[in-house]
Amino acid sequence: MDVDKNIKILLVDDFSTMRKVIKNLLKQSGYNNIVEAEDGVDALKVLKSEKVDFVISDWNMPNMTGIELLKAVRADSDLSGLPFLMVTAEGLKENVVVAVKAGVSNYIVKPFTAEVLNEKIKKIIEKL
Amino acid sequence: MDVKLINPFLEGTTSVLKTMAFVAPKPGKPYLKNDGLARGDVSGIIGFTGTLSGSMALSFSENAILKIVSNMFGEEIKEINGDIEDAVGELTNIISGVARKKLESFGLTVLAAIPTVVSGKGHSIKHVLGGKSIVIPFETEDGPFVVDVCMSEMK
């Protein structure tokens, strides 16, 4: 199945450099419809104001972490089905368990290539 | 410092730069360093606590880091600026994360702090433990950088 490359992706990370890096990887795979937020609070504002098809979020962020954002998304009837890919710096087992319990669609451990990121996105969308 | 503790940093650095920046750094022969002077123009340093404690610094020459970050961003960056410093912080974080995961496979517990970044010619690097550090020099096509580690196993 071919994934629609025009899906609107919300990229959430407190580091603008990491957003740039992931945006660059997404563009390499043909995804150009990207909006950004710098933490969970900012991300929720975006999600409430425009239609987003896919969320890619960092774990560690000030104000509202990735896991708190995920829980807020899953608890919101308008957003609960949104595909959510969590980015983490460590593949620690405990973190993965917490994310799975909170309803994460999949997770990806830094560092990763454009191919791996694209595969994860495809897998999530194919399951929908 | 046990040499087995150095390899995770060497491997972590090589794999992260290959994956994120498409740069294949060649490691040179590690050596002991007895001064606080950084070997590069911009450095990221991160502290560790746990059964293994100490700190790791990455210190890049200007040309090496400009190429690395330009590749990571997909756009050419010509001078060391705030973006470069943020990227060095992220690289320090990610490389230490990969190294920590490898160290944990040896049964060690390693917790990391938040990295700090310093730039400028002739800046200094202060390791948490003090004393000698082990430096792994790397060469890239665009210039050198080093990984500077000072760690000790807590008995």
Boltz contact constraints between the chains, C-beta under 6 A:
constraints:
  - contact:
      token1: [A, 15]
      token2: [B, 86]
      max_distance: 6.0
  - contact:
      token1: [A, 15]
      token2: [B, 90]
      max_distance: 6.0
  - contact:
      token1: [A, 17]
      token2: [B, 83]
      max_distance: 6.0
  - contact:
      token1: [A, 17]
      token2: [B, 86]
      max_distance: 6.0
  - contact:
      token1: [A, 17]
      token2: [B, 87]
      max_distance: 6.0
  - contact:
      token1: [A, 17]
      token2: [B, 90]
      max_distance: 6.0
  - contact:
      token1: [A, 18]
      token2: [B, 90]
      max_distance: 6.0
  - contact:
      token1: [A, 20]
      token2: [B, 73]
      max_distance: 6.0
  - contact:
      token1: [A, 21]
      token2: [B, 72]
      max_distance: 6.0
  - contact:
      token1: [A, 24]
      token2: [B, 73]
      max_distance: 6.0
  - contact:
      token1: [A, 24]
      token2: [B, 74]
      max_distance: 6.0
  - contact:
      token1: [A, 89]
      token2: [B, 93]
      max_distance: 6.0
  - contact:
      token1: [A, 89]
      token2: [B, 94]
      max_distance: 6.0
  - contact:
      token1: [A, 89]
      token2: [B, 97]
      max_distance: 6.0
  - contact:
      token1: [A, 90]
      token2: [B, 97]
      max_distance: 6.0
  - contact:
      token1: [A, 110]
      token2: [B, 94]
      max_distance: 6.0
  - contact:
      token1: [A, 111]
      token2: [B, 16]
      max_distance: 6.0
  - contact:
      token1: [A, 111]
      token2: [B, 19]
      max_distance: 6.0
  - contact:
      token1: [A, 111]
      token2: [B, 20]
      max_distance: 6.0
  - contact:
      token1: [A, 111]
      token2: [B, 94]
      max_distance: 6.0
  - contact:
      token1: [A, 113]
      token2: [B, 19]
      max_distance: 6.0
